[in-house]
Amino acid sequence: MDQPLFRRAGDCRVSRISPADTNKFVMMVDPLADRAPFVSVVEIFDVGGKTPPNVHQHAHEMFYVLSGCGRAHCSGKTYDVEKGDTLVLPPGMEHVVENTGPDKLYCLTVMVPNEGFAELIRNGETMSLDAADRAVVAR
C-alpha cells in the first residue's frame, strides 16, 4: 500500500463466514486487495449471536464496541462490553464474543497480522446491510 485508502462503508463487501453463523462482517480494509498489513471489519452480531470459540496463533485482535452490548469470554475471564469499550486480545488466547443485549452488537474489529481472517470472510456467503446496520455503519 503506497497511497491513502478511502472507502465508504456502503461500498464494502458484507459477508458471513458460514451460513449457520450469527455474525456478519463489513470488510473495511482487505489486506489482500488493499495490500495492508492488517484486516479491519465492522462485525455485526445478531441478537443472541456469538462467535464460535476461536484462537489466533500469531495475531493480535482488537474489538471496539460501536453500538450495543455484549460479553467477551477470554481464557477463563469474562468482560461485559458496551459502546465505547475496547478489548485487545494477544495471540494464542481462546475467546468468544457474544451479543447479550436487546439489539444488534456492532464492533470495529482489527486483526494484525491478517492470519487468514480476510480469506475466511472473502469465501463466505455474501450478505447485505439492513436499515439498522446502515444507521450504525454507513450513512
N, C-alpha and C positions, 0 to 999 in steps of 0.2 A: 504494500500500500504506500503510494508516494504522493497522493492527493487527498484533500479532505473528502470525507464521505458524508453526503447529505441524503437523507431518505425520509419520506413521510410514512408514518405508521400504517396509514391506509393502503400503502403500496407494498407492504411487506407480505411475504409468504406466511400463511397461517396453516398449521397442521397439528395433527395428533399422532404420536408415535405409533400407538396401537389402537385398533378400533374399540377395545374394552377400556382404554384409559379414561380418566375423569378430569384430565387437564389437557390444555392445548397450548401451543406456542406461537407467538408472533416473532418471526426472525428479524430482529433489528440489525444485527451485524452478523453476517455469514462469513466465517473465516475462509471458506472455500472460494466463494465468489468475490469477496472483498479483500482477500489476501491480508486479513488482520490476524494478530496472534491470539485472539480470544473469540468467544461466541457470546452474544448478548441477545436475550429474548425477553418478551413480556410473557410470563407464564400465567395462564388463566385457569383457575381451579373451579370446577362446577361446585355448587352447594353440596357438601358432603364428600367432595372429591379429595383425592390424595395421590401422591406419588407412590410407586412401589418402593420397597426398601432398595436403596442403591448406594454405591460407593464409587468414588473416582480415585484411582490409584495414584495419579500424578497431578491432578488438577485441584486448584482452589475453586470453590463455588461461593458466590455471594447472592443472597436474596435481599431485595429492598422492597418492602411492602408499600405498594401504591394505593391500594384500597382493599377493604375487608379485614378479616381477622382469621387467625388460624393457630396451628400448633406445629412446632418442629420437634421431632424426636431425633436426638443425635447421640449415638453411642451411650445409651442409658440415661441421658438427661433430656428434660422436656422444657421447651420455651414457648410461652404464649406470645404470639406476634400480632401486631396490628399496624395500621397505617403509620408510616414514618420509621418503622423499625428496620434494622439491618442485621442480618445473620451471615457470618462468613464461616465456611467450613474448610478445614485443612484437608489435604489429600489423605485418603485412607479411612475417612470417618463415615460409617454407615449412617444413613439418615432417611427420614420420611417427613414430608411436609404435607399437612392436611388442612383443609378448609373446615373450620368449626363454626363459622358464622352463618347468618341467615341469607347472605348474598354471596356472590362470587368473590373469590380472593384473587387479587392481581399482584404479581411480584415481578419486578425487574430482576432478572437472573443473569449473572455473568459467570462464565467459566473460563479460567486461564490455567493451562492451555486448553484447547478445544477437547481433546481426548475422545474424539468420535461422537460427541454430543450433536454437533451440527449434522452429521451424516444420518443419525437416527431421526432427527426432525425432518430432514430433506426427504427421507424414504417413507415418511409417514403419510397418512391419509390427509388430503387437502381439506381444509375447513374454511369457514368464513367468520367474520365478526358480526355479532348481533348488535342491536341498538345499545344495550348495556355495555358491551365491550367497547364500542366506538366512543361512548361517553367518557370512558376512562383512558383508553389507549390512543384514540385518533380524534381528530377534530371534525 
